[in-house]
Amino acid sequence: MTLERGMSLSSRRQTRRRRRARRKVEEVQEGVRGFGRGAVWSALFLALLSSLSGMAVMVVAGAPLYSALFLPSALLSGVALWVREGG
C-alpha cells in the first residue's frame, strides 16, 4: 500500500470513508428524485382520471354546466401528462 506524500494511514482511511459516505448520499438522492418523478406522474394521472369521471357523472346526472367546469381541469391534466411524457 503506497501512501501519498504527507498523508498518514489514518487520514487516508478518513478520506475513503468520506468518499464512501458521499457516494451513498448521492445514491439516496438519486432514488428520491426517481420517486418524485413517479409521484408527479401518478398525481397528474389521478387528476385526469378524476376530472374525466366527474364529467361523466355530471352528464349522467343531467348537469351539463357542471360537467363543462370539469373540462378545463381534464384538459390541463391531459396536456401536462402529454408534455411530461414527451419531454
Secondary structure in CASP SS format (residue, H / E / C, confidence):
PFRMAT SS
TARGET T0000
AUTHOR 0000-0000-0000
METHOD secondary structure of the structure
MODEL  1
M C 1.00
T C 1.00
L C 1.00
E C 1.00
R C 1.00
G C 1.00
M C 1.00
S C 1.00
L H 1.00
S H 1.00
S H 1.00
R H 1.00
R H 1.00
Q H 1.00
T H 1.00
R H 1.00
R H 1.00
R H 1.00
R H 1.00
R H 1.00
A H 1.00
R H 1.00
R H 1.00
K H 1.00
V H 1.00
E H 1.00
E H 1.00
V H 1.00
Q H 1.00
E H 1.00
G H 1.00
V H 1.00
R H 1.00
G H 1.00
F H 1.00
G H 1.00
R H 1.00
G H 1.00
A H 1.00
V H 1.00
W H 1.00
S H 1.00
A H 1.00
L H 1.00
F H 1.00
L H 1.00
A H 1.00
L H 1.00
L H 1.00
S H 1.00
S H 1.00
L H 1.00
S H 1.00
G H 1.00
M H 1.00
A H 1.00
V H 1.00
M H 1.00
V H 1.00
V H 1.00
A H 1.00
G C 1.00
A C 1.00
P H 1.00
L H 1.00
Y H 1.00
S H 1.00
A H 1.00
L H 1.00
F H 1.00
L H 1.00
P H 1.00
S H 1.00
A H 1.00
L H 1.00
L H 1.00
S H 1.00
G H 1.00
V H 1.00
A H 1.00
L H 1.00
W H 1.00
V H 1.00
R H 1.00
E H 1.00
G H 1.00
G C 1.00
END
